[in-house]
């Protein structure tokens, strides 16, 4: 199937588009994001790049920019559904696909719905040029562009939020058999220490009290001045920074130097999202993950020795080829043993062009669904026990929303907290909250005092 939509009279379409472009001083552009925090950061970056020359809207756009993800079949399905909705609601609009999904489509790694133009990740920093060319009538695949240094990627942060993502790393040297990251994102690259600090200072200065560091493989952040611990300590020198959080970190990133920084400054949020993927060493070898179950346990123990109140999140894949009941039971055991407060569990979906897509034996879809349901049933009481253990304690909560006198935010351990207060608490305020209840949705409490937490 041709991935780029063709008009019956393409020349007429080209002239029509050119005429419309000439009439529109500022085209209406809508950006839709699918996938990881890196994609979310990059959408914020693209939004900032377009802000001066385009009207940014949620719907009724002239151009829809889909920042697509190719990590799972579900992510691709959501993007396909978005294209279908756009075609029904705005049949004359132009649909531009970018992101990892665009690169996968361009390389023939995955089929996709017909769109008007496809521009991969390296075009994101050049999006105003892409939009101008598309408005002038250009269609089809944009050839790969040379990647620009990460120092040129900056974001003004998402609107109406208390936290902003700061992308400091891209690419991965891993060889996981199920993953496209190396093919689509390339080898590891890092933002310079100076550029990262400057961007963080700007984000804090424009009203984001919390910064979340993100990257394709944050553990591989490396500059001449040092690695992740050096970056973290440099960012903590920003006076008005209230919180600093890590988005996701592989086991290799859990070092004494990093934990020293956490122990020295309470602004570092002790929530560690460490992807496990499977609780069986046999399956981890088949995935070619750069860790073992023992190493994962050791990293969790190392963190807990230094930071007793730390919470943990993880990613898990169920139904990977060769996963039998014993391997699945080992994964469930790790969920209970670690006590994850957050868990992203995915049913394995083979990515075309990856080694895992050729592995056997294949786990039937019905078994995958059953195991995903059983894993969720194991995790729910684990999480509830963790929440119940917080009853009576005081948590520092950064406010994010308010509705009818009830405020909502997250604790340092990334636990959702809803609380009441006699005072009107502005968004992005750090409050002390005494926890009085717990539910499957999170924690509940009352404002412990009427002052911002120190």
C-alpha positions as CSV (number, residue, x, y, z in Angstrom):
1,X,0.0,0.0,0.0
2,X,1.2,3.5,-0.8
3,X,1.7,5.2,2.5
4,X,1.2,8.7,1.0
5,X,-2.2,9.6,-0.1
6,X,-2.4,10.6,-3.8
7,X,-5.1,12.8,-5.3
8,X,-6.8,11.7,-8.6
9,X,-5.4,15.0,-10.0
10,X,-2.2,15.6,-8.0
11,X,-1.3,18.7,-10.0
12,X,-4.7,20.3,-9.2
13,X,-4.1,19.5,-5.5
14,X,-0.7,21.0,-5.6
15,X,-2.0,24.3,-7.1
16,X,-4.9,24.3,-4.7
17,X,-2.6,23.9,-1.7
18,X,-0.3,26.6,-3.0
19,X,-3.2,29.0,-3.4
20,X,-4.5,28.2,0.1
21,X,-1.0,28.7,1.5
22,X,-0.6,32.1,-0.1
23,X,-4.0,33.2,1.4
24,X,-3.2,31.9,4.9
25,X,-0.9,34.2,6.9
26,X,-0.8,31.7,9.7
27,X,-1.9,28.1,9.1
28,X,-3.8,26.1,11.8
29,X,-1.7,23.2,13.0
30,X,-2.6,20.5,15.5
31,X,0.0,18.2,17.0
32,X,-0.9,14.8,18.4
33,X,1.5,12.7,20.5
34,X,1.8,9.0,20.9
35,X,4.3,7.0,23.0
36,X,7.0,7.9,25.4
37,X,8.1,10.9,27.3
38,X,10.8,11.6,24.7
39,X,8.0,12.0,22.2
40,X,6.1,14.3,24.5
41,X,9.2,16.5,25.0
42,X,9.7,16.6,21.2
43,X,6.1,17.6,20.6
44,X,6.6,20.5,23.1
45,X,9.7,21.4,21.1
46,X,7.9,21.3,17.8
47,X,5.1,23.4,19.3
48,X,7.6,26.0,20.3
49,X,9.2,26.0,16.8
50,X,5.8,26.6,15.2
51,X,4.4,29.1,17.7
52,X,5.4,32.3,15.8
53,X,4.2,31.3,12.3
54,X,1.3,29.0,13.0
55,X,-1.9,29.0,15.0
56,X,-1.7,25.9,17.3
57,X,-5.1,24.3,17.7
58,X,-6.6,21.0,18.9
59,X,-8.9,20.4,16.0
60,X,-10.2,21.9,12.7
61,X,-6.6,22.3,11.6
62,X,-5.1,22.8,8.2
63,X,-2.3,20.4,9.1
64,X,-2.3,17.6,11.6
65,X,1.2,16.5,12.8
66,X,1.2,13.0,14.2
67,X,4.2,12.3,16.4
68,X,4.0,8.5,16.2
69,X,5.5,5.7,18.2
70,X,6.5,2.2,16.9
71,X,7.4,0.5,20.2
72,X,4.2,-1.6,20.3
73,X,1.4,-2.6,18.0
74,X,-1.0,-0.8,20.3
75,X,0.8,2.5,19.8
76,X,0.6,2.1,16.0
77,X,-3.0,1.2,16.3
78,X,-3.8,4.4,18.2
79,X,-2.0,6.5,15.5
80,X,-4.0,4.7,12.7
81,X,-7.2,5.4,14.5
82,X,-6.3,9.1,14.8
83,X,-5.7,9.2,11.0
84,X,-9.1,7.7,10.4
85,X,-10.8,10.2,12.7
86,X,-9.0,13.1,11.0
87,X,-10.0,11.9,7.6
88,X,-13.7,11.7,8.6
89,X,-13.8,15.0,10.5
90,X,-11.4,17.1,8.3
91,X,-11.2,15.4,4.9
92,X,-9.4,18.4,3.3
93,X,-6.7,18.6,6.1
94,X,-3.1,17.5,5.4
95,X,-1.8,14.7,7.6
96,X,1.9,14.7,8.4
97,X,3.5,11.7,10.1
98,X,6.7,12.1,12.1
99,X,8.5,10.3,15.0
100,X,9.7,6.7,15.2
101,X,6.6,5.5,13.5
102,X,7.5,7.7,10.4
103,X,11.0,6.3,10.3
104,X,9.7,2.7,10.6
105,X,7.2,3.3,7.8
106,X,9.8,5.0,5.6
107,X,12.1,2.0,6.0
108,X,9.4,-0.5,5.2
109,X,9.4,-1.9,8.7
110,X,5.7,-1.5,9.3
111,X,2.6,-0.7,7.1
112,X,0.5,2.3,7.9
113,X,-2.6,4.2,6.8
114,X,-2.1,6.5,3.8
115,X,-1.0,9.9,4.9
116,X,0.0,13.0,2.9
117,X,3.7,13.3,4.0
118,X,6.2,11.3,6.1
119,X,9.1,13.0,7.8
120,X,11.2,11.1,10.4
121,X,12.7,12.1,13.7
122,X,15.6,14.1,12.2
123,X,13.0,16.5,10.7
124,X,11.5,17.4,14.0
125,X,14.0,20.3,14.6
126,X,13.2,21.5,11.1
127,X,9.4,21.2,11.4
128,X,8.7,24.8,10.2
129,X,10.4,24.0,7.0
130,X,8.4,20.8,6.6
131,X,5.1,22.6,7.3
132,X,6.0,25.3,4.7
133,X,6.9,22.7,2.1
134,X,3.7,20.6,2.7
135,X,1.6,23.8,2.5
136,X,3.2,24.5,-0.8
137,X,2.0,21.2,-2.1
138,X,4.9,18.8,-1.4
139,X,3.8,15.3,-0.6
140,X,5.4,11.9,0.1
141,X,8.5,10.8,1.9
142,X,11.0,13.4,3.1
143,X,14.4,11.9,2.7
144,X,16.4,11.3,5.9
145,X,18.1,14.5,7.2
146,X,21.3,14.7,9.2
147,X,20.6,14.8,12.9
148,X,21.3,18.1,14.6
149,X,23.1,18.3,17.9
150,X,20.8,17.8,20.9
151,X,21.9,21.2,22.1
152,X,19.7,22.6,19.4
153,X,16.6,20.9,20.8
154,X,14.8,23.0,23.4
155,X,11.3,23.0,24.8
156,X,9.2,25.7,26.4
157,X,7.3,23.0,28.3
158,X,3.7,21.9,28.1
159,X,1.0,24.5,28.8
160,X,-1.0,24.3,32.0
161,X,1.3,21.7,33.7
162,X,3.4,21.8,36.9
163,X,6.2,19.7,35.5
164,X,8.2,19.8,32.3
165,X,10.3,17.2,30.5
166,X,13.9,17.9,29.8
167,X,15.3,15.6,27.1
168,X,19.1,15.1,27.7
169,X,19.8,11.9,25.8
170,X,18.8,10.2,22.6
171,X,19.6,6.8,21.0
172,X,20.6,3.5,22.6
173,X,23.5,1.1,22.3
174,X,21.3,-1.8,23.4
175,X,20.5,-4.8,21.2
176,X,17.2,-5.9,22.7
177,X,15.6,-8.3,20.3
178,X,12.1,-6.8,20.5
179,X,13.1,-3.1,20.1
180,X,13.5,-0.8,17.1
181,X,15.3,1.9,19.1
182,X,18.8,1.4,17.7
183,X,17.5,1.3,14.2
184,X,15.2,4.3,14.5
185,X,17.0,6.5,17.1
186,X,20.6,5.6,16.4
187,X,23.6,5.4,18.8
188,X,23.5,7.3,22.1
189,X,23.9,11.1,22.0
190,X,23.9,13.5,24.9
191,X,23.0,17.1,25.4
192,X,25.9,19.1,26.8
193,X,25.9,19.9,30.5
194,X,25.7,23.7,29.7
195,X,22.8,23.3,27.3
196,X,20.9,21.1,29.7
197,X,21.3,23.5,32.6
198,X,20.4,26.5,30.5
199,X,17.2,24.9,29.3
200,X,16.3,23.8,32.8
201,X,16.9,27.4,34.1
202,X,14.6,28.7,31.4
203,X,11.9,26.1,32.2
204,X,12.1,26.9,36.0
205,X,12.0,30.6,35.2
206,X,8.8,30.3,33.2
207,X,7.0,28.6,36.0
208,X,7.8,24.9,36.0
209,X,8.8,23.9,39.6
210,X,9.5,20.3,38.6
211,X,11.8,19.0,35.9
212,X,11.7,15.4,34.7
213,X,14.9,14.2,33.0
214,X,14.2,11.9,30.0
215,X,16.0,10.1,27.2
216,X,15.8,7.0,25.2
217,X,18.4,5.4,27.6
218,X,19.1,7.9,30.4
219,X,21.7,5.6,31.9
220,X,23.9,6.3,28.8
221,X,24.0,10.1,29.3
222,X,27.6,11.1,29.0
223,X,29.5,14.3,28.5
224,X,33.2,15.3,29.0
225,X,32.3,16.7,32.4
226,X,30.7,13.5,33.6
227,X,27.6,11.3,33.4
228,X,24.1,11.4,35.0
229,X,25.3,12.1,38.6
230,X,27.2,15.2,37.3
231,X,24.2,16.4,35.4
232,X,21.9,15.9,38.4
233,X,24.1,17.8,40.8
234,X,24.5,20.6,38.2
235,X,20.8,21.0,37.9
236,X,20.3,21.1,41.6
237,X,22.3,24.3,41.7
238,X,19.3,26.0,40.1
239,X,17.9,28.0,43.1
240,X,14.2,28.0,42.3
241,X,14.0,24.3,41.2
242,X,11.6,22.7,43.6
243,X,11.8,19.1,42.3
244,X,14.0,17.0,40.0
245,X,12.8,13.6,38.8
246,X,14.1,10.8,36.6
247,X,11.7,9.5,34.0
248,X,13.1,6.0,33.5
249,X,16.5,4.4,34.2
250,X,18.0,1.1,33.4
251,X,19.8,-1.0,36.0
252,X,23.2,0.2,34.7
253,X,22.3,3.8,35.7
254,X,21.9,2.9,39.4
255,X,25.3,3.9,40.8
256,X,26.6,5.0,44.1
257,X,27.3,8.4,42.6
258,X,23.7,8.9,41.6
259,X,22.4,7.7,45.0
260,X,24.8,10.0,46.8
261,X,23.1,12.9,45.0
262,X,19.7,11.6,46.0
263,X,20.8,11.3,49.6
264,X,22.2,14.8,49.7
265,X,19.2,16.7,48.3
266,X,15.6,16.1,49.1
267,X,14.5,17.9,45.9
268,X,15.5,14.7,44.0
269,X,12.3,12.6,43.9
270,X,13.0,9.0,45.1
271,X,10.9,7.3,42.5
272,X,12.8,4.9,40.3
273,X,11.2,3.6,37.1
274,X,13.5,0.7,36.2
275,X,12.3,-1.5,33.3
276,X,12.4,-5.2,34.2
277,X,10.5,-6.6,31.2
278,X,10.5,-10.2,32.6
279,X,11.2,-12.0,35.8
280,X,12.9,-15.0,34.2
281,X,16.6,-15.0,33.3
282,X,15.8,-17.3,30.4
283,X,13.4,-14.8,28.9
284,X,15.8,-11.9,29.6
285,X,18.5,-13.7,27.6
286,X,16.0,-14.2,24.8
287,X,15.2,-10.5,24.9
288,X,19.0,-9.8,25.1
289,X,18.4,-7.4,28.0
290,X,21.6,-6.1,29.5
291,X,20.7,-7.3,33.0
292,X,19.7,-10.3,35.1
293,X,17.0,-10.9,37.7
294,X,19.8,-10.9,40.4
295,X,21.2,-7.6,39.1
296,X,17.8,-6.1,39.2
297,X,17.2,-7.2,42.8
298,X,20.6,-5.9,43.8
299,X,19.8,-2.5,42.3
300,X,16.5,-2.3,44.2
301,X,18.2,-3.3,47.4
302,X,21.0,-0.8,46.8
303,X,18.4,2.0,46.4
304,X,16.4,0.9,49.5
305,X,19.5,0.9,51.7
306,X,20.2,4.5,50.8
307,X,16.6,5.7,50.4
308,X,14.2,3.7,52.5
309,X,11.1,5.6,51.3
310,X,11.9,5.1,47.6
311,X,9.1,3.8,45.3
312,X,9.5,1.8,42.2
313,X,7.9,1.5,38.8
314,X,8.6,-0.8,35.9
315,X,7.8,-2.0,32.4
316,X,6.9,-5.7,31.8
317,X,6.2,-7.7,28.7
318,X,3.9,-10.7,28.9
319,X,3.7,-13.4,26.3
320,X,7.2,-13.0,24.9
321,X,8.1,-16.0,22.6
322,X,9.1,-18.9,24.8
323,X,7.4,-17.6,27.9
324,X,5.9,-20.6,29.7
325,X,3.9,-20.7,32.9
326,X,7.1,-21.0,35.0
327,X,8.6,-17.9,33.4
328,X,5.3,-16.0,33.8
329,X,5.1,-17.0,37.5
330,X,8.7,-15.7,38.0
331,X,7.5,-12.3,36.7
332,X,4.6,-12.3,39.0
333,X,6.9,-13.1,41.9
334,X,9.1,-10.1,41.1
335,X,6.1,-7.9,41.1
336,X,5.2,-9.0,44.6
337,X,8.8,-9.0,45.8
338,X,9.7,-5.4,44.6
339,X,6.3,-3.9,45.4
340,X,5.9,-1.6,42.3
341,X,3.8,1.5,42.9
342,X,3.5,2.0,39.1
343,X,3.5,-0.7,36.5
344,X,3.2,-0.7,32.7
345,X,2.5,-4.2,31.4
346,X,2.4,-4.8,27.7
347,X,1.3,-7.9,25.7
348,X,4.2,-8.8,23.4
349,X,3.6,-7.5,19.8
350,X,6.3,-8.5,17.3
351,X,7.9,-5.6,15.6
352,X,8.7,-6.2,11.9
353,X,12.5,-6.3,11.4
354,X,13.3,-7.3,14.9
355,X,14.9,-10.6,15.9
356,X,12.1,-11.2,18.4
357,X,9.6,-11.3,15.5
358,X,11.3,-14.5,14.4
359,X,11.5,-16.3,17.7
360,X,9.6,-19.4,18.6
361,X,7.5,-20.7,20.2
362,X,4.9,-18.0,19.8
363,X,2.6,-17.5,22.7
364,X,-1.1,-17.4,21.5
365,X,-3.0,-14.1,21.8
366,X,-5.5,-15.7,24.1
367,X,-2.8,-16.7,26.5
368,X,-1.2,-13.2,26.4
369,X,-4.5,-11.6,27.3
370,X,-5.0,-14.1,30.2
371,X,-1.5,-13.5,31.5
372,X,-1.9,-9.7,31.3
373,X,-5.1,-9.9,33.3
374,X,-3.5,-12.2,35.9
375,X,-0.5,-9.9,36.2
376,X,-2.8,-7.0,36.8
377,X,-4.6,-9.1,39.5
378,X,-1.3,-9.8,41.2
379,X,-0.2,-6.1,41.1
380,X,-3.4,-4.4,42.4
381,X,-3.2,-5.7,46.0
382,X,0.6,-5.1,45.9
383,X,0.0,-1.5,45.1
384,X,-2.9,-1.2,47.6
385,X,-0.7,-2.4,50.4
386,X,1.9,0.2,49.5
387,X,-0.7,2.9,49.6
388,X,-2.2,1.7,52.8
389,X,1.3,1.9,54.4
390,X,1.2,5.6,53.8
391,X,-1.8,6.2,56.0
392,X,-1.0,8.7,58.8
393,X,2.1,10.0,57.1
394,X,2.8,13.4,55.7
395,X,3.6,13.7,52.0
396,X,4.9,16.7,50.1
397,X,2.5,17.1,47.2
398,X,3.0,19.3,44.1
399,X,-0.5,20.6,43.1
400,X,-1.5,20.0,39.5
401,X,-5.3,20.5,39.5
402,X,-8.3,21.6,41.5
403,X,-12.0,20.8,41.4
404,X,-14.6,21.9,43.8
405,X,-12.1,22.4,46.7
406,X,-10.3,19.2,46.1
407,X,-6.7,19.5,45.0
408,X,-4.7,16.9,43.1
409,X,-1.0,16.2,42.6
410,X,1.8,13.7,43.1
411,X,4.1,13.0,46.0
412,X,7.8,12.8,45.7
413,X,7.4,9.0,45.3
414,X,5.0,9.7,42.3
415,X,1.9,8.6,44.2
416,X,-1.3,10.4,43.1
417,X,-2.7,12.4,46.1
418,X,-6.1,14.1,46.3
419,X,-6.6,16.4,49.3
420,X,-8.8,19.1,50.7
421,X,-7.7,22.5,52.1
422,X,-9.4,25.4,53.7
423,X,-7.2,27.7,51.7
424,X,-7.1,28.3,47.9
425,X,-3.9,26.6,46.8
426,X,-2.5,27.7,43.5
427,X,-1.3,25.2,40.9
428,X,2.3,24.2,41.1
429,X,2.5,24.7,44.9
430,X,4.3,22.2,47.1
431,X,2.0,21.4,50.0
432,X,2.3,19.2,53.1
433,X,-0.5,16.7,53.1
434,X,-1.4,14.4,55.9
435,X,-2.7,11.1,54.4
436,X,-6.0,10.0,55.8
437,X,-7.2,7.4,53.2
438,X,-6.3,5.2,50.3
439,X,-8.1,3.8,47.4
440,X,-7.3,2.0,44.1
441,X,-7.0,5.5,42.6
442,X,-4.4,6.7,45.0
443,X,-4.0,8.5,48.3
444,X,-6.4,11.0,50.0
445,X,-5.6,13.6,52.7
446,X,-5.9,17.0,54.2
447,X,-3.6,20.0,53.9
448,X,-1.4,19.7,57.0
449,X,-0.8,23.5,57.2
450,X,-1.4,26.5,55.1
451,X,2.2,27.0,54.1
452,X,4.3,25.9,51.2
453,X,6.4,22.9,52.1
454,X,10.1,23.6,52.5
